[in-house]
Amino acid sequence: MTFVQTRLQHRSSTTSRPAAIVVELAFVVLFVLLPLVIGMVEIGRAVMVKTILTDAARKGGASGAVNTKTYADIYNDVDDVLNTDHQLPATLSNGKATLTVTVASWDASSQTYGSDTVVTAATFAPKQYDKISVKVAVNASDVTWAFLKYTSNDVESETVVMMRQ
């Protein structure tokens, strides 16, 4: 018997198992690929939300840098980006987002800034050349769809720093 005949005889004696292959593929898809895809979507959503929050902080910071604007203007601009522009479920107006505004006073004699002080609507009174910082945060469970819904961490914007004109 030749080598080719032996290989053909061996191949015909083995049985095909298409059902087992389908079951194995189903397990791989269900337990490996599906969580991987859902995780990628969740991380993509978190990055998107962070970008939206940073956009909102930029708009609020730009508002705070204008000499005639108030804390209410910063608040309204940030909420406008979250609510109107991107329609996030977490906004300032529904209490699911937080806005942190800090002001550091400019000392002209020493040419330095003082320490950052968190301000509210009642205490917001920056002068020309003061440094205004704006940061927006939301709870991850308020803006994600699947895995990150069970975390207690916040998704925060970058801190946007601008000088009052």
N, C-alpha and C positions, 0 to 999 in steps of 0.2 A: 504494500500500500504506500502510495506516495504522500508527501507532506501536504499537498493541496487536497487530496481526498480525505486525509485525516482532519484538516481544518473544516472542510465542508460537512463532514459527518458530525464533528463536534458542534458546529453552529446549528445544525438542524436538530440536534438533541436538546438544546437549551430552549426553554419556553419563553415566550414574550410575556411581559407583565405590565401592560399599559395602565391598568387600574392602580397598581401600586405606585407607579410614577406620578399619576394624577394626585393621589393622596399625599405623597411626599411634597409635591409642588404646592399643594394647598397649605400644608403646614409651614413651608418656608415663606409663602406669601403672607399668611396670617400672622405668624409669630416673629418674622424678621423684617420683611419689606414694608408691611403696613405701618407698624410703629415707626419705622425709619422715615417714611413719607410724612406721616402726621407730625413727627418731631421737626422735620424740615419746614413744614408749613407753620408750625407754632413759632419757631425761631424767626422765620421770615416775618410773621405778624409782630413779634416783639420788636424787631428792628424797625419795621414800618411805624409802629407806635412811638418809638423813641425819636424817630425823625419828625413825626408830627408834633411831639412835645417840644422838640428843639425849635421847630418853626414857630410855634406859639411863643416860646420864650424870646426868640429873636424879635418878633413883632411887639411883644410887651417891652422888651429892652429898648427898642427904637422909640417907642412911645414915651418911655420914661426919660430918655435923653433929651427930649424936646422941652424947652424951658416952660412952656405954658401948660404942659400936661400934668395930670394928677394921678394918684394911685388908682382911682376909679377908671381912668383911661387905660392904664396898664391892665387892670382886671378885665375890662370889656374887650380889649384887643386880644388877650390870651383866650378868653372864653369864645370869642368869635372864631378864632382858628380851630379850636377844639370842636365846637358845636356846629357852626355853619359851614366852614370850609371842608372839614373832614368827617363830620358827623360821628365822632367818637361817642360811645355810650357813657364815658366818664368825662364830665365837664365841671367847670367851677360852679356853674349855676345849680347843678344837681348835687353838689357836695362830694363827688367822687374823685375830684382832682384837687391838688393843693398847689397854691402859688406861694413862693417864698421870694420876697424882695428885700435886698439888703442895700444899705447905703454906706459908703466910706467917705468921710469928709476930706477935702483937699486942704492941706496946710501950705499956703503960699510961701511962708517964710522958710520952712524947711524943705519945700518942694517934695513932700511925701503925702501919702494917703494914711488916714487913721485906720483903725480896725473896722471891719464890716459889722454893721449893726442891723439886725432884722427889724423891718419897719412894717407898720400897718397903715390903714387908711388914715387913722388919726395922727400918726407920727411921721408921715411921709412929707418931708420938707427939705429936699436937697437944694443946694445952691449951685451956682455955676462952677464947673470943673469937678464936682463930686462924682464919685464912681458909683454907678447903679448896677446891681447884679440881679438877674431874674432867673428863677428855676421853677420848673413845673414838674409835678410827679403824680402818678396814678398807681393804684394797686394793680398788680398783674392780673389778679382774678377778675377785675372789671373789664379788661380789654382783650383777653385771650380766649381761645375757643376750646382747647382740650387739656393737654398736660399741665400747662402753666396755670390753669384755673385753680389748682390746688396749692399754689405757693402763696406765701404771705409777703413776698417781696414786692417792692415798688419798681416801676419802670420810670426812670427819671430822665429829664432833658439834660443837655449840657448846660452849664451855667453860663449865661450870656452876660458879658460885662460891657457897659458903655459909659461914656463920660457925659455928664449933663452939660448941655450947651448954653 
